[in-house]
Amino acid sequence: MTTPESQEATARERIIKHMNNDHHDSVRRYIEHHFSASSYSVSDAKMTDISLDHLMLSYSGHKVTLPLSPPMSSLREARERLVQMDKDAIAALGRHPVTLKEYISPYGAYLANFTICLCTYIAFRRQGNFHPGSLLYDNLLVHLPPAFVAFIAKIQPILFPTMCAIHAIECALMARKLERHSVLLFSNVWLAWMLSCFVEGITSFKRIDRYVRKQEKEAAKKH
């Protein structure tokens, strides 16, 4: 026989499972906002319990209690309350409502730029690539005008470090962008975007912006 107590226990378990599996980013933000935890320290954040007047959360070996004010009158209010709490956390942390949960590989024009940048890194990483005896020179550059080969050999000491420096600055900006979209520091998604940014530069930002616009449009259709 189903009792009110068992129904509440089932509802509580369902909410906890849903939040940990589908809204882990929200759980992390609750802790970051209310307990001033760093984004890295909440990588293992979990909701461990929920009642009408508080949430029980854990992260990095810590167990914390987050009061709900005012208390809920029923667990049926949980969805609306948890959504609003996340909106409050997003605003307080200066985050974007869209969480970036995946790495999007280059495609189309993005792939072309990625390939050009990667080839430039490989070709210009050392001066010897532009002289006879190297694979690049003997298989490609030998067929090009000598004046052009001499020119690119001359600019190699300037172009390679300049390119690295520019893309390093873009990586610093990318790190801030990933944090704004609640990407977990040093996660696989974070590392993939950072490495991609170092290779291709600005087009990695454009792919994220395109993804965010798509998510915003899909969210707008649901309301």
C-alpha positions in Angstrom: 0.0 0.0 0.0 1.3 3.4 -1.0 1.5 5.9 1.9 2.1 9.7 1.8 5.5 9.0 3.3 6.5 6.6 0.6 5.2 8.9 -2.1 7.3 11.7 -0.7 10.4 9.5 -0.5 9.9 8.5 -4.1 9.5 12.1 -5.2 12.6 13.1 -3.2 14.7 10.3 -4.8 13.4 11.3 -8.3 14.3 15.0 -7.8 17.8 14.2 -6.5 18.5 11.8 -9.3 17.3 14.3 -11.9 19.3 17.1 -10.6 22.5 15.1 -10.3 22.2 13.5 -13.7 20.6 16.2 -15.8 21.3 19.5 -14.0 24.8 19.0 -12.5 25.7 22.4 -13.6 22.9 23.9 -11.5 24.0 22.0 -8.5 27.5 23.3 -8.9 26.3 26.9 -9.2 24.2 26.6 -6.0 27.4 25.7 -4.2 29.6 28.3 -5.9 27.1 31.1 -5.2 26.0 30.3 -1.7 29.2 28.9 -0.3 31.8 30.9 -2.3 33.4 27.7 -3.6 35.7 27.8 -6.6 34.5 26.4 -9.8 37.1 23.6 -9.7 36.3 22.5 -6.2 32.7 21.7 -7.2 33.6 19.2 -9.9 32.1 16.4 -7.8 29.1 18.4 -6.5 26.0 16.4 -5.7 22.6 17.0 -4.2 22.3 14.4 -1.5 18.9 15.3 0.0 16.0 17.7 -0.3 13.3 18.6 2.1 10.7 21.4 2.3 13.1 23.8 4.0 16.6 22.9 2.8 18.9 21.1 0.4 21.7 18.9 1.4 24.7 19.2 -0.9 28.2 17.7 -1.0 31.5 18.7 -2.8 35.2 18.0 -2.3 34.6 16.1 0.9 32.3 18.9 2.3 28.7 18.4 3.3 26.6 21.6 3.4 23.1 22.6 4.0 21.3 25.2 1.9 18.2 26.6 3.6 15.1 27.3 1.5 13.5 30.6 2.3 10.6 30.5 2.5 10.1 26.8 2.9 8.1 24.9 0.2 4.7 23.7 1.1 5.1 20.6 -1.0 7.9 18.9 -3.1 5.7 19.6 -6.1 7.1 23.1 -5.8 10.7 21.8 -6.2 11.0 22.3 -9.9 10.0 25.9 -9.9 12.0 26.7 -6.8 15.2 25.0 -8.1 14.9 26.7 -11.4 14.6 30.1 -9.7 17.6 29.4 -7.4 19.7 28.6 -10.5 18.6 31.8 -12.2 19.6 33.7 -9.0 23.0 31.9 -8.9 23.6 32.6 -12.6 23.0 36.3 -12.1 25.1 36.5 -8.9 28.0 34.6 -10.5 27.8 36.6 -13.8 27.3 33.5 -15.8 25.4 32.9 -19.0 22.1 30.9 -18.8 23.4 28.5 -21.5 25.8 25.9 -20.2 28.3 24.6 -22.8 28.3 20.9 -22.3 30.1 19.6 -25.3 33.0 20.3 -27.7 32.0 21.1 -31.2 34.6 20.0 -33.8 35.5 22.4 -36.6 33.4 22.1 -39.8 33.0 24.0 -43.1 34.9 27.3 -43.1 35.9 26.6 -39.4 37.6 23.4 -40.5 39.4 25.2 -43.3 40.8 27.8 -40.9 41.7 25.2 -38.3 43.6 23.2 -41.0 45.5 26.3 -42.3 46.5 27.3 -38.7 47.6 23.8 -37.9 49.7 23.6 -41.0 51.2 27.0 -40.3 52.3 25.8 -36.8 53.9 22.7 -38.3 55.6 24.4 -41.1 56.9 27.5 -39.3 57.9 25.8 -36.0 61.6 25.6 -37.2 63.7 27.4 -39.7 65.1 24.2 -41.1 61.7 23.4 -42.8 62.5 26.0 -45.4 65.9 24.6 -46.5 66.9 21.7 -48.8 66.9 18.3 -47.0 63.6 18.9 -45.0 60.4 17.1 -46.0 58.6 20.3 -46.5 61.2 21.8 -48.8 62.0 18.6 -50.8 58.3 17.7 -51.4 56.6 21.2 -51.7 58.8 24.3 -51.5 61.2 23.1 -54.2 58.4 23.6 -56.7 57.7 27.2 -55.6 59.4 30.4 -56.7 62.8 30.7 -54.9 61.9 34.4 -54.0 58.8 33.3 -52.2 60.6 30.5 -50.3 63.3 33.0 -49.2 60.6 35.4 -48.0 58.7 32.8 -45.8 62.1 31.6 -44.5 62.9 35.2 -43.5 59.7 35.8 -41.7 59.6 32.4 -39.8 61.5 33.7 -36.7 58.8 36.5 -36.4 55.6 34.7 -37.6 55.8 31.6 -35.4 56.3 33.3 -32.0 53.8 36.0 -32.9 51.2 33.5 -33.8 51.8 31.6 -30.6 51.5 34.8 -28.6 48.3 35.9 -30.2 46.6 32.5 -29.8 47.8 32.4 -26.2 46.0 35.7 -25.5 42.9 34.2 -27.2 43.2 31.2 -24.9 43.1 33.5 -21.9 39.9 35.0 -23.3 38.6 31.5 -24.0 39.1 30.5 -20.4 36.9 33.4 -19.3 34.3 32.5 -21.9 34.2 28.9 -20.8 33.8 29.9 -17.2 30.9 32.2 -18.2 29.2 29.2 -19.8 29.9 27.0 -16.7 32.4 24.7 -18.3 34.2 22.8 -15.5 37.9 23.8 -15.2 40.3 21.2 -16.6 37.4 18.9 -17.7 37.6 17.1 -21.1 35.3 19.7 -22.7 37.4 22.6 -21.2 40.7 21.0 -22.5 39.2 20.4 -25.9 38.1 24.0 -26.4 41.4 25.4 -25.0 43.5 23.3 -27.3 41.2 24.1 -30.3 41.5 27.8 -29.5 45.3 27.6 -29.4 45.3 26.1 -32.9 42.6 28.0 -34.7 42.0 31.2 -32.6 38.9 33.3 -33.1 36.8 30.7 -35.1 36.5 28.6 -31.9 34.7 31.6 -30.3 32.4 31.8 -33.3 31.4 28.1 -33.0 30.5 28.6 -29.3 28.5 31.7 -30.1 26.6 29.8 -32.8 25.9 26.9 -30.4 24.6 29.4 -27.7 22.3 31.1 -30.2 20.9 27.7 -31.2 20.3 26.8 -27.5 18.6 30.1 -26.8 16.3 29.7 -29.8 15.3 26.2 -28.6 14.7 27.4 -25.1 12.5 30.3 -26.4 10.3 27.8 -28.3 9.6 25.9 -25.1 8.1 29.0 -23.4 
